[in-house]
Amino acid sequence: IGTQSTTAPPTPAQEVTAKPAASGEEWVVNVASSSQEKSIREMMSKLQKQGIAVELTTVATGDKPRYRLQVPGFANSGEARRYAKRLEAEHDLKGAWPSRK
């Protein structure tokens, strides 16, 4: 399985306040996942305009790539879970989930 990451520049309105883990183990909050690159890029633009620093990651799954929007930089699963809940509440997003990077 291969991954490719394209980091979107953070918008000036708000930067992610998460801190990288000292142990080198980084957690992310997955905001969306789709096989449709165009729809993910549109969502990425919308989130950036709302001040959310997201990155686009491509994951190989079988014969089609999957595109994921992620907010990186969390030191542990608890921080990532709390941010996912806040993201859902404040930005009307459903289904955000934490995972290791």
CORQUIKA-V5998 format. One record per residue. PHI is phi in radians with two decimals (NA if undefined). PSI is psi in degrees with one decimal (999 if undefined). OMEGA is omega in degrees with one decimal (NA if undefined). Layout:
phi=PHI psi=PSI omega=OMEGA
phi=PHI psi=PSI omega=OMEGA
This chain:
phi=NA psi=128.1 omega=179.4
phi=-1.94 psi=150.1 omega=175.8
phi=-2.27 psi=150.3 omega=176.9
phi=-2.39 psi=133.4 omega=-175.3
phi=-2.09 psi=133.0 omega=173.8
phi=-2.10 psi=113.8 omega=-177.5
phi=-1.50 psi=126.2 omega=176.4
phi=-1.44 psi=140.2 omega=179.6
phi=-1.16 psi=138.8 omega=179.7
phi=-1.17 psi=146.5 omega=178.0
phi=-1.46 psi=153.9 omega=-177.0
phi=-1.17 psi=-21.5 omega=-175.0
phi=-1.07 psi=-42.9 omega=-177.0
phi=-2.79 psi=132.6 omega=175.4
phi=-1.89 psi=153.9 omega=178.0
phi=-1.12 psi=133.3 omega=-177.5
phi=-1.62 psi=4.5 omega=-179.1
phi=-1.22 psi=152.5 omega=179.2
phi=-2.02 psi=139.1 omega=177.1
phi=-1.08 psi=147.8 omega=-179.9
phi=-1.25 psi=139.7 omega=177.8
phi=-1.17 psi=-29.6 omega=-177.9
phi=-1.33 psi=-6.3 omega=-177.7
phi=1.54 psi=-5.3 omega=178.6
phi=-1.59 psi=111.7 omega=-176.5
phi=-1.89 psi=140.5 omega=176.3
phi=-1.89 psi=152.0 omega=176.6
phi=-2.24 psi=161.4 omega=169.7
phi=-1.91 psi=118.6 omega=176.5
phi=-1.43 psi=123.6 omega=-176.4
phi=-1.68 psi=-37.4 omega=-178.6
phi=-2.76 psi=156.1 omega=177.2
phi=-2.52 psi=134.7 omega=-178.0
phi=-2.76 psi=157.5 omega=173.1
phi=-1.55 psi=-4.6 omega=-178.0
phi=-1.75 psi=101.4 omega=-176.8
phi=-1.05 psi=-39.5 omega=-177.7
phi=-1.06 psi=-45.4 omega=-178.2
phi=-1.17 psi=-36.1 omega=178.1
phi=-1.18 psi=-41.8 omega=178.9
phi=-1.13 psi=-36.7 omega=176.8
phi=-1.13 psi=-42.4 omega=178.6
phi=-1.16 psi=-39.0 omega=178.4
phi=-1.04 psi=-44.7 omega=179.2
phi=-1.09 psi=-43.2 omega=179.2
phi=-1.07 psi=-45.4 omega=-179.5
phi=-1.15 psi=-39.5 omega=178.4
phi=-1.09 psi=-38.8 omega=177.7
phi=-1.14 psi=-23.6 omega=177.6
phi=-1.55 psi=1.2 omega=176.7
phi=1.56 psi=17.2 omega=-179.1
phi=-1.73 psi=121.6 omega=-179.8
phi=-1.44 psi=99.9 omega=-178.9
phi=-1.95 psi=157.9 omega=173.4
phi=-2.20 psi=148.4 omega=178.9
phi=-1.72 psi=125.8 omega=179.2
phi=-2.11 psi=137.1 omega=177.0
phi=-1.85 psi=129.0 omega=-178.8
phi=-2.10 psi=129.8 omega=178.0
phi=-1.41 psi=122.5 omega=177.2
phi=-2.32 psi=103.1 omega=-178.2
phi=1.14 psi=-129.2 omega=-176.9
phi=-1.66 psi=-4.4 omega=-179.8
phi=-2.15 psi=139.5 omega=174.7
phi=-1.32 psi=154.0 omega=174.3
phi=-2.00 psi=136.9 omega=-179.8
phi=-1.88 psi=128.2 omega=-178.8
phi=-2.16 psi=139.8 omega=171.6
phi=-1.75 psi=128.4 omega=-176.9
phi=-2.34 psi=145.8 omega=169.7
phi=-1.82 psi=113.8 omega=-175.3
phi=-1.58 psi=172.4 omega=165.6
phi=1.77 psi=19.9 omega=-179.0
phi=-1.68 psi=139.0 omega=-175.2
phi=-1.35 psi=-24.8 omega=-177.8
phi=-2.72 psi=172.3 omega=-176.2
phi=-1.16 psi=-32.8 omega=179.4
phi=-1.10 psi=-46.1 omega=177.3
phi=-1.06 psi=-44.3 omega=-178.5
phi=-1.13 psi=-42.4 omega=178.6
phi=-1.08 psi=-44.8 omega=179.8
phi=-1.08 psi=-42.4 omega=179.3
phi=-1.15 psi=-40.1 omega=178.9
phi=-1.04 psi=-43.3 omega=179.1
phi=-1.13 psi=-41.4 omega=179.5
phi=-1.14 psi=-41.7 omega=178.8
phi=-1.05 psi=-45.2 omega=178.9
phi=-1.08 psi=-43.3 omega=-177.2
phi=-1.23 psi=-44.7 omega=-173.9
phi=-1.45 psi=-22.4 omega=-174.5
phi=-2.15 psi=14.2 omega=177.0
phi=0.92 psi=44.5 omega=176.0
phi=-1.82 psi=146.1 omega=178.5
phi=-2.10 psi=139.5 omega=171.1
phi=1.52 psi=14.7 omega=176.3
phi=-1.13 psi=139.7 omega=-178.1
phi=-2.46 psi=143.0 omega=178.6
phi=-1.46 psi=151.7 omega=173.2
phi=-2.77 psi=163.6 omega=173.8
phi=-1.28 psi=147.2 omega=179.6
phi=-1.31 psi=999 omega=NA
